[in-house]
Amino acid sequence: MIKKNVWTKYNAKQLKEVEAFADDYKNFLDNAKTEREAIDCIVNEIEEAGYRELNTLIGTKTKLKKGDKVYSVWMNKSIAMFQIGSEPLENGMNILGAHIDSPRMDVKQNPLYEDTSIAYLDTHYYGGIKKYLYVAIPLSLHGVVVKKDGTTVQLNVGEDEDDPVFFISDLLIHLSGDLMNKKAAQVVEGEALDLVVGSRPFVVESDEKKKDEKKNSKLTDGQQYAVDYEKAEKEESGKISGAVKRGILGILNDLYGIEEEDFLSAELEIVPAGKARDAGFDRSMILGYGQDDRVCAYPSMRALLEVKNLSRTGCCILVDKEEIGSVGATGMQSRFFENAVAELMNLCGDYNDLKLRRCLANSCMLSSDVSAAFDPMYAGQFEKKNAAYLGLGPVFNKFTGSRGKSGSNDANAEFIAHIRGIFEEDDIDFQTAELGKVDVGGGGTIAYILALYGMNVIDSGVAVLNMHAPWEATSKADIYEALRGYKTFLNKASLMNE
């Protein structure tokens, strides 16, 4: 099959659109390094576009009609957005789904300690990471601390140029002989991923003058020196013991009003510090943290904002916890999405349980998650004919899973044909891929969870180099072509189950 590089088809106007959209996306990456921050950015943007909050509409018993725009946030970490179409919801929706969590390190509930005059925050890594990639790079601290009285304190330290940054120490190469002989997975242990947060002791000198003590006449001058040295050593040791930790606690209290016990009810995430950047002399790529899966989430959200006069109701779901199995109240396995659709149908005056089930079963979905871009440096891990490439447009994965397609959604051929047809109508280029060679690769998305309703779902997304590394790389053209494809899907997907 002929594979076309999408850069070659864009005219001058489209090339400007590519760059403008890339700038918007980089700004999103810079301000949405955690799920909560992503939700804040998204809500600000969609409210400016006329979206209204579902719970508010429920409270006022507002009736919804074609063209109305609604959103529902769940626990500040997941969101569902809807644009009401002209067809009854019973006929199904066109759904774009992605996740907004990314691999990182989380601060433990009892994290702050001092060892040998260095203060640390103890961490637990989240999602699949190569632990050795996170040492000796600038890191930032993001999240919330909720105090006993319910007050929420937001932290974002390490992103501003005037902020301090943090780091995880690495062993110098001169002493790493034993480490260099270990497997990569064991070079840095999970419990060694502790964040260095300070090293300056906080000491308050006493104003009380020490009384001169009489010397013991029975001791020689040398023995007396040894006794005085021991006393001074004990005094100094007592003065600086735990002083670095105390200093950090003092700073946290002065700046944020946080006490040590407040870590018990905190959600603090450690991510690479710094902004997303253009990459390459030709500026064709974007290098930034968290592109798995915000590179799919942002175009999905923007696509829903830019389409109008939909036939089928358009929906965009952006969820938490995909990197650890879509579990928990804010993951896709939660019922929050189903509940939001039920409430939406009720406000449209057309709810009952049977119609809700029909709505979900008749829906079409692009489960948008990233694919591994072919890397010539590691060509042996890919099967070239069925690999994703930078610059060839969005990627469709008929199936994911691992080994014998374990855990896969495996989309129906009829649905794939339907997508092919509508993409061709709008000149949307795409590619198909698997995640590495058979028995080498493997991975999962939220696709199989939505497929449980019986709807047509296929995995799609953008190809990424350095996936799950602190800095991931994508093609600007792929992101723009994904946006175009998502809009076509919202406008034209119409397949219903019979």
C-alpha positions as CSV (number, residue, x, y, z in Angstrom):
1,M,0.0,0.0,0.0
2,I,1.2,3.5,-0.8
3,K,1.9,5.6,2.2
4,K,1.7,9.4,1.7
5,N,3.5,12.0,3.9
6,V,0.9,14.5,4.8
7,W,3.4,17.4,4.8
8,T,3.5,17.2,1.0
9,K,-0.2,17.8,0.4
10,Y,-0.7,21.0,2.5
11,N,-1.0,24.3,0.7
12,A,0.4,27.6,2.2
13,K,-2.8,28.3,4.1
14,Q,-2.9,24.9,5.7
15,L,0.8,25.1,6.6
16,K,0.0,28.2,8.6
17,E,-2.9,26.4,10.2
18,V,-0.5,23.6,11.2
19,E,1.8,26.0,13.0
20,A,-1.0,27.9,14.6
21,F,-2.6,24.7,16.0
22,A,0.8,23.5,17.1
23,D,1.3,26.7,19.1
24,D,-2.1,26.2,20.8
25,Y,-1.2,22.6,21.6
26,K,2.2,23.5,23.1
27,N,0.5,26.1,25.3
28,F,-1.9,23.4,26.5
29,L,1.0,21.0,27.2
30,D,2.7,23.7,29.3
31,N,-0.3,24.5,31.4
32,A,-1.8,21.0,31.7
33,K,0.9,18.7,33.2
34,T,-1.6,17.0,35.5
35,E,-5.2,15.8,35.2
36,R,-6.5,18.6,37.3
37,E,-4.6,21.2,35.4
38,A,-5.8,19.7,32.1
39,I,-9.4,19.9,33.3
40,D,-9.0,23.6,34.4
41,C,-7.5,24.5,30.9
42,I,-10.3,22.6,29.1
43,V,-13.1,24.1,31.1
44,N,-11.8,27.6,30.6
45,E,-11.7,27.1,26.9
46,I,-15.0,25.3,26.4
47,E,-17.0,27.8,28.6
48,E,-15.8,30.6,26.4
49,A,-17.2,28.6,23.5
50,G,-20.6,28.4,25.2
51,Y,-20.5,25.1,27.0
52,R,-22.6,24.9,30.2
53,E,-22.1,22.7,33.2
54,L,-24.5,19.7,33.4
55,N,-25.2,19.9,37.2
56,T,-26.2,23.5,36.9
57,L,-28.7,22.6,34.1
58,I,-30.0,19.8,36.2
59,G,-30.6,22.1,39.1
60,T,-32.5,24.6,36.9
61,K,-34.3,21.8,35.0
62,T,-33.2,23.4,31.7
63,K,-34.5,21.6,28.6
64,L,-31.9,20.9,26.0
65,K,-32.3,21.2,22.2
66,K,-30.2,20.8,19.1
67,G,-27.0,22.8,19.2
68,D,-26.8,23.1,23.0
69,K,-23.4,22.5,24.5
70,V,-23.0,20.7,27.8
71,Y,-20.1,19.4,29.9
72,S,-19.8,17.4,33.1
73,V,-16.6,17.2,35.2
74,W,-16.0,14.3,37.6
75,M,-13.8,14.9,40.6
76,N,-11.8,17.5,38.8
77,K,-10.0,14.7,36.8
78,S,-12.3,13.6,34.0
79,I,-14.7,15.4,31.7
80,A,-17.4,14.6,29.2
81,M,-18.5,17.2,26.7
82,F,-21.6,17.0,24.4
83,Q,-23.0,19.0,21.5
84,I,-26.6,18.0,20.9
85,G,-27.4,16.9,17.4
86,S,-30.6,16.9,15.4
87,E,-31.1,13.1,15.7
88,P,-32.6,11.5,18.8
89,L,-29.9,10.4,21.3
90,E,-31.4,6.9,21.0
91,N,-29.8,6.7,17.5
92,G,-26.3,7.0,19.1
93,M,-23.5,9.5,19.5
94,N,-20.2,10.0,17.7
95,I,-17.7,9.9,20.6
96,L,-14.0,11.0,20.7
97,G,-12.3,9.5,23.8
98,A,-8.8,10.0,25.1
99,H,-7.0,10.1,28.5
100,I,-5.3,13.0,30.3
101,D,-3.2,11.2,32.8
102,S,0.5,10.5,32.0
103,P,3.4,8.5,33.5
104,R,5.1,10.3,36.3
105,M,5.9,10.0,40.0
106,D,3.5,10.6,42.9
107,V,4.4,11.8,46.3
108,K,3.7,9.3,49.1
109,Q,1.4,10.2,52.0
110,N,4.2,10.2,54.5
111,P,7.0,11.6,52.3
112,L,9.2,14.1,53.9
113,Y,12.4,12.9,55.5
114,E,16.1,13.8,55.9
115,D,19.1,11.7,55.4
116,T,22.7,13.0,55.9
117,S,21.6,16.6,55.7
118,I,19.6,16.2,52.5
119,A,15.8,16.5,52.5
120,Y,13.7,14.2,50.3
121,L,10.2,13.6,49.3
122,D,9.5,9.8,49.0
123,T,7.7,8.8,45.8
124,H,5.8,6.0,44.1
125,Y,6.0,6.0,40.3
126,Y,2.8,6.0,38.3
127,G,2.3,4.1,35.0
128,G,5.0,2.5,32.9
129,I,8.3,4.3,33.0
130,K,12.0,3.6,32.5
131,K,13.0,4.7,36.0
132,Y,16.6,5.5,35.0
133,L,15.3,8.3,32.6
134,Y,14.0,10.3,35.6
135,V,17.4,10.8,37.4
136,A,19.5,13.9,37.1
137,I,16.9,16.0,35.1
138,P,15.0,19.1,36.4
139,L,11.7,18.1,37.9
140,S,8.7,20.2,39.0
141,L,6.0,19.6,41.6
142,H,2.3,20.0,40.8
143,G,-0.8,19.2,42.7
144,V,-3.1,19.9,45.5
145,V,-3.0,19.7,49.3
146,V,-6.4,19.6,51.0
147,K,-6.3,20.6,54.6
148,K,-8.5,19.2,57.4
149,D,-10.9,22.2,57.1
150,G,-11.4,21.5,53.4
151,T,-9.2,24.3,52.2
152,T,-7.4,23.3,49.0
153,V,-3.9,24.6,48.4
154,Q,-2.6,24.4,44.8
155,L,1.1,23.9,44.1
156,N,3.0,24.4,40.9
157,V,6.7,24.7,41.6
158,G,9.5,24.4,39.1
159,E,7.9,25.7,35.9
160,D,8.5,29.5,36.2
161,E,12.0,30.7,35.4
162,D,12.2,32.1,39.0
163,D,11.1,28.9,40.6
164,P,13.5,26.3,42.1
165,V,13.5,22.9,40.5
166,F,14.0,19.5,42.1
167,F,15.8,16.4,41.0
168,I,16.6,12.7,41.7
169,S,20.3,12.1,42.2
170,D,22.3,9.7,40.0
171,L,25.4,7.8,40.9
172,L,28.5,9.2,39.2
173,I,30.0,7.1,36.4
174,H,33.3,6.7,38.3
175,L,31.5,4.6,41.0
176,S,29.0,2.9,38.7
177,G,30.8,-0.3,37.8
178,D,28.4,-2.5,39.6
179,L,25.3,-0.6,38.4
180,M,26.4,-0.7,34.7
181,N,26.3,-4.5,34.9
182,K,22.7,-4.5,36.0
183,K,19.7,-4.9,33.8
184,A,18.2,-1.5,32.8
185,A,15.0,-2.2,34.9
186,Q,17.2,-2.6,38.0
187,V,19.7,0.2,37.6
188,V,17.4,2.6,39.5
189,E,15.1,0.9,42.0
190,G,11.6,2.2,42.6
191,E,12.4,3.1,46.2
192,A,15.4,5.1,45.0
193,L,13.2,7.6,43.1
194,D,13.2,10.1,46.0
195,L,13.1,13.8,45.2
196,V,15.8,16.0,46.5
197,V,14.1,19.1,48.0
198,G,16.7,20.8,50.2
199,S,20.0,20.7,52.0
200,R,20.2,23.9,54.2
201,P,19.8,23.3,57.9
202,F,17.4,25.6,59.8
203,V,19.1,26.5,63.1
204,V,18.1,29.1,65.7
205,E,21.0,29.9,68.0
206,S,20.3,30.2,71.7
207,D,20.9,33.6,73.3
208,E,21.8,32.0,76.6
209,K,25.5,32.3,77.2
210,K,27.3,29.1,78.2
211,K,28.9,29.1,81.6
212,D,32.5,28.4,81.8
213,E,33.1,25.0,83.1
214,K,36.0,24.2,85.3
215,K,38.6,21.9,83.8
216,N,39.3,18.6,85.5
217,S,42.7,18.9,87.0
218,K,43.2,15.2,86.9
219,L,43.2,15.2,83.1
220,T,46.1,16.0,80.9
221,D,45.7,18.8,78.4
222,G,45.2,16.2,75.6
223,Q,42.6,14.4,77.6
224,Q,40.8,17.7,78.4
225,Y,40.8,18.5,74.6
226,A,39.2,15.2,73.9
227,V,36.5,15.8,76.5
228,D,35.8,19.3,75.1
229,Y,35.7,18.0,71.6
230,E,33.1,15.3,72.5
231,K,30.9,18.0,74.1
232,A,31.2,20.2,71.1
233,E,30.4,17.4,68.8
234,K,27.3,16.4,70.7
235,E,26.1,20.0,70.8
236,E,26.6,20.5,67.0
237,S,25.0,17.1,66.2
238,G,22.0,18.0,68.3
239,K,21.7,21.4,66.8
240,I,21.7,20.2,63.1
241,S,19.9,16.9,63.6
242,G,16.7,17.1,61.4
243,A,17.4,20.8,60.8
244,V,17.1,20.5,57.0
245,K,13.7,18.8,57.2
246,R,12.6,21.5,59.7
247,G,13.7,24.1,57.3
248,I,11.6,22.6,54.5
249,L,8.6,22.4,56.8
250,G,9.0,26.0,57.7
251,I,9.2,27.1,54.0
252,L,6.0,25.0,53.2
253,N,4.2,26.6,56.1
254,D,5.3,30.2,55.3
255,L,4.5,29.9,51.5
256,Y,1.4,27.6,51.5
257,G,0.2,27.2,55.1
258,I,1.0,23.5,54.9
259,E,1.8,21.3,57.9
260,E,3.5,17.9,57.7
261,E,0.3,16.0,58.4
262,D,-1.4,17.8,55.4
263,F,0.6,15.4,53.2
264,L,-1.9,12.7,54.2
265,S,-4.6,14.4,52.1
266,A,-2.4,15.6,49.3
267,E,-2.2,14.7,45.6
268,L,1.2,15.8,44.4
269,E,2.7,14.8,41.1
270,I,6.4,15.0,40.0
271,V,6.9,15.7,36.3
272,P,9.7,17.0,34.1
273,A,10.2,20.8,34.4
274,G,10.1,23.0,31.3
275,K,8.0,24.0,28.4
276,A,7.2,22.0,25.2
277,R,9.5,23.0,22.4
278,D,9.7,22.9,18.6
279,A,12.1,20.1,17.6
280,G,14.3,19.8,14.5
281,F,16.0,22.4,12.3
282,D,12.8,22.4,10.3
283,R,10.6,22.8,13.5
284,S,8.5,19.9,12.2
285,M,8.1,18.2,15.6
286,I,7.1,19.0,19.1
287,L,9.1,17.7,22.1
288,G,7.3,17.9,25.4
289,Y,6.1,16.0,28.5
290,G,2.7,14.2,28.7
291,Q,2.0,13.8,25.0
292,D,0.7,10.4,25.8
293,D,-2.2,11.1,25.7
294,R,-2.7,14.8,25.6
295,V,-1.7,14.8,21.9
296,C,-5.0,13.0,21.3
297,A,-7.0,14.8,24.1
298,Y,-6.4,18.3,22.9
299,P,-7.3,17.8,19.2
300,S,-10.4,15.8,20.3
301,M,-11.6,18.7,22.4
302,R,-10.8,21.2,19.7
303,A,-12.6,19.2,17.1
304,L,-15.8,19.2,19.2
305,L,-15.5,23.0,19.6
306,E,-15.1,23.6,15.9
307,V,-17.9,21.5,14.4
308,K,-21.4,22.8,14.0
309,N,-24.9,21.6,13.1
310,L,-24.3,18.0,13.9
311,S,-26.7,15.3,13.0
312,R,-25.7,12.8,15.7
313,T,-24.8,14.2,19.1
314,G,-21.1,14.8,19.3
315,C,-19.2,13.8,22.5
316,C,-15.7,14.1,23.8
317,I,-14.6,12.1,26.8
318,L,-11.2,12.8,28.5
319,V,-10.5,10.5,31.4
320,D,-8.0,9.8,34.2
321,K,-6.2,6.5,35.2
322,E,-5.7,5.0,31.8
323,E,-2.0,4.4,32.5
324,I,-2.9,2.1,35.4
325,G,-5.8,0.3,33.9
326,S,-8.7,2.9,33.8
327,V,-9.6,2.0,37.4
328,G,-11.1,4.1,40.2
329,A,-13.8,6.6,40.3
330,T,-12.3,8.9,37.6
331,G,-11.2,6.1,35.3
332,M,-13.2,4.9,32.3
333,Q,-14.4,1.8,34.2
334,S,-16.3,4.1,36.4
335,R,-20.0,4.8,35.6
336,F,-19.6,8.5,35.5
337,F,-19.9,8.7,31.7
338,E,-23.0,6.5,31.6
339,N,-24.6,8.6,34.4
340,A,-23.8,11.8,32.5
341,V,-25.5,10.4,29.3
342,A,-28.6,9.4,31.3
343,E,-28.8,12.9,32.8
344,L,-28.3,14.4,29.3
345,M,-31.1,12.3,27.8
346,N,-33.4,13.3,30.7
347,L,-32.8,17.0,30.0
348,C,-33.6,16.3,26.4
349,G,-36.9,14.9,27.6
350,D,-36.2,11.5,26.1
351,Y,-34.9,9.3,28.9
352,N,-35.6,5.8,29.9
353,D,-33.3,2.9,30.6
354,L,-33.9,1.1,27.3
355,K,-33.3,4.3,25.2
356,L,-30.0,4.8,27.2
357,R,-28.9,1.3,26.3
358,R,-29.8,1.9,22.6
359,C,-27.9,5.2,22.6
360,L,-24.7,3.6,23.9
361,A,-25.0,0.5,21.7
362,N,-25.6,2.6,18.5
363,S,-22.7,5.0,19.2
364,C,-19.5,5.1,17.2
365,M,-16.2,5.9,18.9
366,L,-12.6,6.7,18.2
367,S,-10.7,5.6,21.2
368,S,-7.8,8.0,20.7
369,D,-4.5,6.9,22.2
370,V,-1.0,7.2,20.9
371,S,0.9,4.7,18.8
372,A,4.6,3.9,18.8
373,A,6.3,5.7,15.9
374,F,8.8,3.6,14.0
375,D,12.3,4.4,15.2
376,P,15.1,3.4,12.8
377,M,17.5,3.2,15.8
378,Y,15.4,0.3,17.1
379,A,14.1,-1.1,13.9
380,G,14.3,-4.7,15.2
381,Q,11.4,-4.1,17.6
382,F,9.0,-3.1,14.8
383,E,7.4,-4.9,11.8
384,K,7.8,-2.3,9.1
385,K,4.7,-3.0,7.0
386,N,2.5,-2.6,10.1
387,A,4.2,0.2,12.0
388,A,3.2,3.8,12.5
389,Y,5.4,6.6,11.0
390,L,5.9,10.2,11.8
391,G,4.2,12.4,9.2
392,L,1.8,9.9,7.7
393,G,-1.3,11.1,9.6
394,P,-3.4,9.7,12.4
395,V,-3.0,6.0,13.2
396,F,-5.7,3.3,13.4
397,N,-5.1,0.2,15.4
398,K,-7.7,-2.5,14.6
399,F,-6.5,-4.3,17.7
400,T,-4.2,-3.7,20.6
401,G,-3.5,-6.0,23.5
402,S,-0.5,-8.3,23.7
403,R,0.7,-11.7,22.6
404,G,-2.5,-13.3,21.1
405,K,-4.4,-10.0,21.2
406,S,-5.0,-10.4,24.9
407,G,-7.1,-7.6,26.3
408,S,-7.9,-6.2,22.8
409,N,-11.0,-4.5,21.5
410,D,-10.4,-5.7,17.9
411,A,-12.7,-3.4,15.8
412,N,-15.2,-4.8,13.3
413,A,-14.3,-4.7,9.6
414,E,-17.6,-3.0,8.8
415,F,-16.7,-0.1,11.1
416,I,-13.2,0.3,9.6
417,A,-14.7,0.4,6.1
418,H,-17.2,3.1,7.3
419,I,-14.3,5.2,8.7
420,R,-12.3,4.7,5.5
421,G,-15.2,5.9,3.4
422,I,-15.8,9.2,5.3
423,F,-12.1,10.0,5.6
424,E,-11.7,9.6,1.9
425,E,-14.5,12.0,1.3
426,D,-12.7,14.7,3.2
427,D,-9.2,13.8,2.0
428,I,-8.0,12.8,5.4
429,D,-4.9,10.7,5.3
430,F,-4.3,8.0,7.9
431,Q,-2.2,4.9,8.5
432,T,-2.7,1.6,10.3
433,A,-0.3,0.0,12.7
434,E,0.4,-2.5,15.5
435,L,2.4,-1.8,18.6
436,G,5.6,-3.6,17.7
437,K,6.3,-7.1,16.5
438,V,4.0,-10.0,17.6
439,D,5.1,-11.2,21.0
440,V,7.3,-8.1,21.4
441,G,4.9,-5.3,21.9
442,G,1.6,-4.8,23.7
443,G,-0.5,-2.2,25.3
444,G,-4.1,-1.2,26.2
445,T,-6.5,1.7,25.8
446,I,-10.0,2.6,27.0
447,A,-11.5,1.1,23.8
448,Y,-12.5,-2.3,25.3
449,I,-14.4,-0.6,28.1
450,L,-16.7,1.4,25.8
451,A,-17.1,-1.7,23.6
452,L,-18.8,-3.4,26.5
453,Y,-21.9,-1.3,25.6
454,G,-21.8,-3.0,22.2
455,M,-20.9,0.2,20.3
456,N,-18.5,0.3,17.4
457,V,-15.0,1.3,18.7
458,I,-11.6,1.5,17.1
459,D,-8.3,2.7,18.5
460,S,-6.8,5.7,16.8
461,G,-4.3,8.4,17.6
462,V,-1.0,10.1,16.9
463,A,2.4,8.4,16.5
464,V,4.9,9.2,19.2
465,L,8.6,8.8,19.5
466,N,10.1,8.4,23.0
467,M,6.7,7.2,24.3
468,H,6.5,7.2,28.2
469,A,9.9,9.0,28.4
470,P,10.1,12.4,30.2
471,W,10.1,14.1,26.8
472,E,8.1,12.7,24.0
473,A,8.2,13.7,20.3
474,T,5.3,14.1,17.8
475,S,4.9,15.5,14.3
476,K,3.0,18.8,13.9
477,A,1.4,17.5,10.7
478,D,0.1,14.4,12.4
479,I,-1.6,16.4,15.1
480,Y,-3.2,18.7,12.6
481,E,-4.4,15.8,10.4
482,A,-5.8,14.2,13.5
483,L,-7.8,17.3,14.2
484,R,-9.2,17.2,10.6
485,G,-10.0,13.5,10.9
486,Y,-11.8,14.0,14.3
487,K,-14.0,16.7,12.8
488,T,-14.9,14.5,9.9
489,F,-15.8,11.7,12.3
490,L,-18.0,13.9,14.3
491,N,-19.8,15.2,11.2
492,K,-20.1,12.1,9.2
493,A,-19.9,8.9,11.2
494,S,-23.4,7.2,11.2
495,L,-23.0,3.5,11.5
496,M,-25.7,1.9,13.7
497,N,-25.8,-1.7,15.0
498,E,-28.6,-3.8,13.8
